[in-house]
Amino acid sequence: MKLDLKIDGAAEQIEILAPGPSCRFRFGGAEMAADVEMAEPGVYSILIDGRSYEARVEETPAALVVVIDGRRFEIEARDPRRLVRKGAGSVADGVQAIAAPMPGKIVRVLAAVGDEVAVGQGLLVVEAMKMQNEMKSPRAGKVLSLSAKEGATVTAGEVLATIG
């Protein structure tokens, strides 16, 4: 799976060759391997080429903020297979689909069909590569469909819910 990244504003691409905890990926033209474990929510222990790193990850409305060895990175990730969304800060109109960002497993469902939700409200949690990703509503509205069930395996790009 390939992801388009912006790391502190610079465009990059990563290709996930094998998911974690012992993952392989291609980044910056080099193929690499890493062992990744979640030490606690939002904190990951990463072992690459015999060096150990602690990564603290915080999700903000604009990007992921990752701090490694005191260095802060703002990272935006986009799966080029997903539908194009409106730009940041614009109000989404019409029915909005929430799709799985990568293959994984549904670990929690936080909303139900018919629920009224606010912008940024959590709908469900997908676990991939031992990382839990909360899928949030892109707009205020009503949950029109919710195909996600706890424990189900999902594929990248699979529509999990719709908001109208």
C-alpha positions as CSV (number, residue, x, y, z in Angstrom):
1,M,0.0,0.0,0.0
2,K,1.4,3.4,-1.0
3,L,0.7,6.6,1.0
4,D,1.4,10.2,-0.1
5,L,2.9,12.1,2.8
6,K,3.7,15.7,3.7
7,I,6.3,15.8,6.4
8,D,6.7,19.4,7.7
9,G,5.3,20.5,4.3
10,A,7.7,18.4,2.1
11,A,6.1,15.8,-0.2
12,E,7.2,12.2,0.3
13,Q,5.8,8.7,-0.4
14,I,5.9,5.5,1.7
15,E,5.0,2.1,0.5
16,I,4.0,-0.4,3.2
17,L,5.3,-3.8,2.0
18,A,4.4,-5.9,5.1
19,P,2.4,-4.6,8.1
20,G,3.7,-4.7,11.7
21,P,4.6,-5.5,14.3
22,S,7.6,-6.6,12.1
23,C,7.0,-4.3,9.2
24,R,8.8,-3.7,6.0
25,F,8.4,-0.5,4.0
26,R,10.0,1.6,1.2
27,F,10.8,5.2,2.0
28,G,13.1,7.7,0.4
29,G,14.2,5.1,-2.2
30,A,15.3,2.6,0.4
31,E,13.6,-0.6,1.6
32,M,13.6,-0.8,5.4
33,A,12.4,-3.0,8.2
34,A,11.2,-2.0,11.7
35,D,9.7,-3.6,14.7
36,V,6.9,-1.5,16.1
37,E,5.1,-1.9,19.5
38,M,2.6,0.3,21.2
39,A,4.1,1.1,24.7
40,E,0.9,3.0,25.7
41,P,-1.8,4.8,23.8
42,G,0.0,7.4,21.5
43,V,3.5,6.1,22.4
44,Y,5.3,3.6,20.2
45,S,8.6,1.8,20.5
46,I,10.4,1.4,17.2
47,L,13.4,-0.6,16.5
48,I,15.2,0.1,13.1
49,D,18.7,-1.3,12.3
50,G,19.4,-2.0,16.0
51,R,18.5,1.5,17.1
52,S,15.6,2.1,19.4
53,Y,13.3,5.1,19.1
54,E,10.3,6.3,21.0
55,A,7.6,8.0,18.9
56,R,4.9,10.1,20.6
57,V,2.0,10.5,18.2
58,E,-0.9,13.1,18.6
59,E,-3.7,13.5,16.1
60,T,-4.6,17.2,15.5
61,P,-7.3,18.5,13.1
62,A,-4.7,19.3,10.5
63,A,-2.1,16.5,10.8
64,L,-0.4,13.9,12.9
65,V,2.2,15.4,15.2
66,V,5.0,12.9,15.8
67,V,7.9,13.6,18.3
68,I,11.0,11.5,18.1
69,D,14.1,12.2,20.2
70,G,12.7,15.7,20.9
71,R,12.2,16.5,17.2
72,R,8.7,17.4,16.2
73,F,7.2,16.4,12.8
74,E,3.9,17.4,11.3
75,I,2.7,14.6,9.0
76,E,-0.2,14.5,6.7
77,A,-0.9,11.1,5.1
78,R,-3.2,10.5,2.1
79,D,-4.1,7.2,0.5
80,P,-4.2,8.1,-3.2
81,R,-6.9,5.4,-3.7
82,R,-9.4,7.2,-1.5
83,L,-11.8,9.7,-2.9
84,V,-10.6,13.3,-3.1
85,R,-12.0,15.4,-0.3
86,K,-12.7,19.1,-0.1
87,G,-9.8,21.2,1.2
88,A,-9.1,21.7,4.9
89,G,-11.4,24.2,6.5
90,S,-14.2,23.8,4.0
91,V,-17.6,22.6,5.0
92,A,-18.4,19.2,3.4
93,D,-21.8,19.1,1.7
94,G,-23.9,16.0,0.7
95,V,-23.2,12.5,1.8
96,Q,-19.7,11.8,3.1
97,A,-18.1,8.4,3.1
98,I,-15.7,7.3,5.8
99,A,-13.3,4.7,4.4
100,A,-10.7,2.5,6.1
101,P,-7.3,4.2,5.7
102,M,-5.5,0.8,5.5
103,P,-6.2,-2.9,6.1
104,G,-7.0,-3.6,9.7
105,K,-9.5,-4.7,12.3
106,I,-12.5,-2.8,13.8
107,V,-11.8,-2.7,17.5
108,R,-14.6,-0.3,18.6
109,V,-17.8,1.2,17.1
110,L,-18.6,4.5,18.7
111,A,-21.8,5.5,16.8
112,A,-24.9,3.9,15.5
113,V,-27.1,4.4,12.4
114,G,-29.4,7.4,13.1
115,D,-27.0,9.1,15.6
116,E,-26.5,12.9,15.1
117,V,-22.7,13.6,15.1
118,A,-20.6,16.7,15.2
119,V,-17.5,17.5,13.0
120,G,-14.6,15.5,14.3
121,Q,-16.7,13.2,16.5
122,G,-15.3,9.6,16.6
123,L,-17.3,7.0,14.7
124,L,-15.2,3.9,15.1
125,V,-11.6,2.7,15.8
126,V,-9.6,0.7,13.3
127,E,-6.4,-1.1,14.4
128,A,-3.7,-1.6,11.9
129,M,0.0,-2.4,12.5
130,K,-0.7,-2.4,16.3
131,M,-1.8,1.3,16.0
132,Q,-5.4,2.3,16.7
133,N,-6.8,5.0,14.4
134,E,-10.1,6.7,15.3
135,M,-12.2,7.4,12.3
136,K,-13.9,10.8,12.7
137,S,-16.9,12.4,11.1
138,P,-15.8,14.9,8.4
139,R,-19.0,16.9,9.0
140,A,-21.9,17.4,11.3
141,G,-24.9,15.3,10.3
142,K,-26.7,12.0,10.8
143,V,-25.0,8.6,10.5
144,L,-26.8,7.1,7.4
145,S,-25.0,3.8,7.3
146,L,-22.5,1.9,9.4
147,S,-21.2,-1.3,7.9
148,A,-18.4,-1.7,10.5
149,K,-18.8,-4.4,13.1
150,E,-16.4,-4.9,16.1
151,G,-13.9,-7.6,15.3
152,A,-14.4,-7.4,11.5
153,T,-11.4,-7.3,9.2
154,V,-11.5,-4.4,6.7
155,T,-9.5,-3.6,3.5
156,A,-8.0,-0.3,2.6
157,G,-10.5,2.1,1.0
158,E,-13.5,0.0,2.2
159,V,-16.4,2.3,3.1
160,L,-17.2,1.9,6.8
161,A,-19.9,4.6,7.3
162,T,-21.7,7.4,5.6
163,I,-22.7,10.8,7.1
164,G,-25.5,12.9,5.6
